């Protein structure tokens, strides 16, 4: 297994352990993550950590299952399936909304330079996600 493949494996291990610090340390100091569906970009370790911590709060049991890896020079594409449970916030006092199961296919694109993770892009269907949480 190559060093780049080990980083990708460590990435999913950290994500599935909900360890934002471990995931963040895999990136270069000015590393970035782009959520394509939401039009958001986070750069630098503090922003990456904050984004992951928010995700782990929103979906406390979130889990990624790799489906396939495709490598091209210093990029790796990973298709995955994300699952988890979303519990909506109550709309009014006394409201107890039911948790909702999430199942979302997606693709991560990992960008490396000289064996260092520079950034990731995450592609998934926003309309499918929203239909599962509303």
Secondary structure, DSSP 8 states (H G I E B T S, - for coil): --HHHHHHHHHHHHHHTT-HHHHHHTEEEEEEEEETTTTEEEESHHHHHHHHHHHHHHSTT-EEEEEEEEEETTEEEEEEEEEEEE----SSTT-----EEEEEEEEEEEEEETTEEEEEEEEE-HHHHHHHH-
